[in-house]
Amino acid sequence: MAICNPKQEVKIPDHPDKALVACIRRCLDRNPERRPTISELLEDPYLHPYRDGSLGSRSGSGTIMMDKEE
């Protein structure tokens, strides 16, 4: 119940995927006015790693793999 207790720090372990960590931090914001809505989360850069048109694995996470189109 760390998110309910403002004195308790919510620790997020180091992870090579900085976009994932940023998304999780947004979700865990104690201030409900700053916490993103579902619609805002669905637009989070973590969920759209290829929006810039590039193909390949997500940097550092190794969880998303795509072959380059030929």
Backbone as CSV, one residue per row, in Angstrom:
resi,resn,N_x,N_y,N_z,CA_x,CA_y,CA_z,C_x,C_y,C_z
1,MET,0.832,-1.192,0.000,0.000,0.000,0.000,0.876,1.255,0.000
2,ALA,2.037,1.167,-0.604,2.972,2.285,-0.621,2.385,3.516,-1.300
3,ILE,1.561,3.336,-2.314,1.041,4.497,-3.026,0.068,5.300,-2.155
4,CYS,-0.544,4.660,-1.162,-1.469,5.359,-0.256,-0.739,6.132,0.829
5,ASN,0.471,5.736,1.136,1.228,6.356,2.214,2.242,7.337,1.623
6,PRO,2.016,8.643,1.749,2.924,9.618,1.143,4.338,9.589,1.732
7,LYS,4.499,8.980,2.902,5.836,8.882,3.503,6.620,7.693,2.956
8,GLN,5.934,6.761,2.311,6.567,5.569,1.760,7.014,5.842,0.328
9,GLU,8.312,5.703,0.080,8.822,5.891,-1.272,8.509,4.657,-2.112
10,VAL,7.989,4.889,-3.309,7.711,3.790,-4.230,8.982,3.605,-5.060
11,LYS,9.668,2.496,-4.815,10.927,2.235,-5.510,10.656,1.405,-6.762
12,ILE,11.211,1.870,-7.852,11.114,1.147,-9.117,12.526,0.703,-9.464
13,PRO,12.735,-0.590,-9.632,14.090,-1.068,-9.925,14.611,-0.499,-11.247
14,ASP,15.920,-0.385,-11.342,16.530,0.042,-12.596,16.135,-0.927,-13.696
15,HIS,15.872,-0.381,-14.850,15.496,-1.192,-16.004,16.054,-0.511,-17.237
16,PRO,16.564,-1.264,-18.192,17.156,-0.625,-19.371,16.146,0.118,-20.244
17,ASP,14.875,-0.197,-20.136,13.870,0.475,-20.956,13.336,1.687,-20.196
18,LYS,13.912,2.844,-20.495,13.545,4.073,-19.788,12.096,4.487,-20.047
19,ALA,11.566,4.157,-21.225,10.176,4.493,-21.533,9.222,3.706,-20.634
20,LEU,9.560,2.461,-20.346,8.742,1.638,-19.450,8.746,2.237,-18.043
21,VAL,9.918,2.600,-17.559,10.032,3.185,-16.216,9.233,4.487,-16.138
22,ALA,9.316,5.317,-17.168,8.576,6.584,-17.174,7.068,6.330,-17.147
23,CYS,6.616,5.339,-17.893,5.192,4.994,-17.921,4.722,4.519,-16.542
24,ILE,5.504,3.667,-15.913,5.148,3.170,-14.578,5.117,4.309,-13.576
25,ARG,6.111,5.199,-13.636,6.134,6.345,-12.711,4.878,7.210,-12.883
26,ARG,4.447,7.409,-14.123,3.233,8.198,-14.360,2.028,7.526,-13.712
27,CYS,1.946,6.208,-13.821,0.815,5.460,-13.249,0.792,5.525,-11.732
28,LEU,1.960,5.633,-11.131,2.053,5.599,-9.675,2.082,6.979,-9.025
29,ASP,1.806,8.011,-9.784,1.780,9.369,-9.224,0.697,9.431,-8.156
30,ARG,1.057,9.875,-6.980,0.094,9.930,-5.871,-0.985,10.982,-6.096
31,ASN,-0.673,12.009,-6.866,-1.635,13.077,-7.113,-2.565,12.648,-8.251
32,PRO,-3.833,12.397,-7.957,-4.749,11.915,-8.992,-4.955,12.906,-10.130
33,GLU,-4.724,14.188,-9.875,-4.869,15.182,-10.940,-3.708,15.118,-11.934
34,ARG,-2.564,14.622,-11.498,-1.406,14.479,-12.392,-1.338,13.088,-13.007
35,ARG,-1.969,12.111,-12.358,-1.955,10.735,-12.852,-2.705,10.667,-14.176
36,PRO,-2.159,9.981,-15.161,-2.811,9.949,-16.479,-4.103,9.132,-16.481
37,THR,-4.989,9.532,-17.367,-6.211,8.767,-17.589,-5.860,7.562,-18.472
38,ILE,-6.783,6.649,-18.634,-6.576,5.500,-19.515,-6.286,5.985,-20.936
39,SER,-7.034,6.972,-21.396,-6.815,7.505,-22.751,-5.409,8.068,-22.897
40,GLU,-4.940,8.774,-21.880,-3.584,9.326,-21.926,-2.542,8.219,-21.903
41,LEU,-2.789,7.189,-21.090,-1.841,6.071,-21.041,-1.766,5.341,-22.375
42,LEU,-2.889,5.233,-23.060,-2.891,4.558,-24.352,-2.084,5.322,-25.399
43,GLU,-1.791,6.581,-25.144,-0.956,7.381,-26.045,0.489,7.462,-25.569
44,ASP,0.809,6.781,-24.473,2.164,6.838,-23.923,3.186,6.323,-24.937
45,PRO,4.332,6.976,-25.049,5.375,6.537,-25.995,5.799,5.083,-25.807
46,TYR,5.707,4.552,-24.600,6.090,3.157,-24.373,5.234,2.200,-25.208
47,LEU,3.976,2.536,-25.389,3.074,1.666,-26.143,3.184,1.868,-27.646
48,HIS,3.946,2.859,-28.070,4.085,3.173,-29.493,5.553,3.362,-29.868
49,PRO,6.379,2.337,-29.686,7.822,2.508,-29.929,8.176,2.718,-31.393
50,TYR,7.278,2.407,-32.294,7.586,2.506,-33.725,6.830,3.642,-34.401
51,ARG,6.294,4.526,-33.620,5.504,5.627,-34.157,6.327,6.513,-35.104
52,ASP,7.638,6.575,-34.879,8.491,7.400,-35.739,8.813,6.697,-37.049
53,GLY,8.299,5.474,-37.245,8.497,4.756,-38.497,9.663,3.795,-38.503
54,SER,10.424,3.741,-37.408,11.565,2.830,-37.378,11.107,1.418,-37.027
55,LEU,11.882,0.449,-37.449,11.615,-0.947,-37.135,12.810,-1.496,-36.370
56,GLY,12.577,-2.518,-35.560,13.663,-3.132,-34.812,13.227,-3.375,-33.389
57,SER,14.140,-3.850,-32.554,13.771,-4.148,-31.176,13.760,-2.867,-30.355
58,ARG,12.928,-2.861,-29.340,12.867,-1.725,-28.422,14.204,-1.667,-27.704
59,SER,14.774,-0.518,-27.619,16.105,-0.349,-27.050,16.179,-0.889,-25.632
60,GLY,17.000,-1.892,-25.456,17.289,-2.393,-24.121,16.337,-3.423,-23.566
61,SER,15.093,-3.461,-23.996,14.162,-4.364,-23.331,14.201,-5.766,-23.896
62,GLY,14.435,-5.890,-25.203,14.460,-7.197,-25.814,13.106,-7.882,-25.849
63,THR,12.034,-7.149,-25.566,10.729,-7.784,-25.515,9.958,-7.662,-26.813
64,ILE,10.316,-6.710,-27.634,9.606,-6.518,-28.894,10.614,-6.659,-30.022
65,MET,10.378,-7.621,-30.893,11.289,-7.858,-32.005,10.501,-7.832,-33.312
66,MET,11.037,-7.145,-34.287,10.408,-7.111,-35.603,11.514,-7.217,-36.633
67,ASP,11.234,-7.935,-37.708,12.179,-8.008,-38.811,12.015,-6.772,-39.670
68,LYS,13.119,-6.312,-40.241,13.044,-5.175,-41.158,12.374,-5.628,-42.439
69,GLU,11.556,-4.744,-42.978,10.902,-5.055,-44.245,11.925,-4.963,-45.364
70,GLU,11.799,-5.859,-46.324,12.727,-5.832,-47.457,12.056,-5.324,-48.683
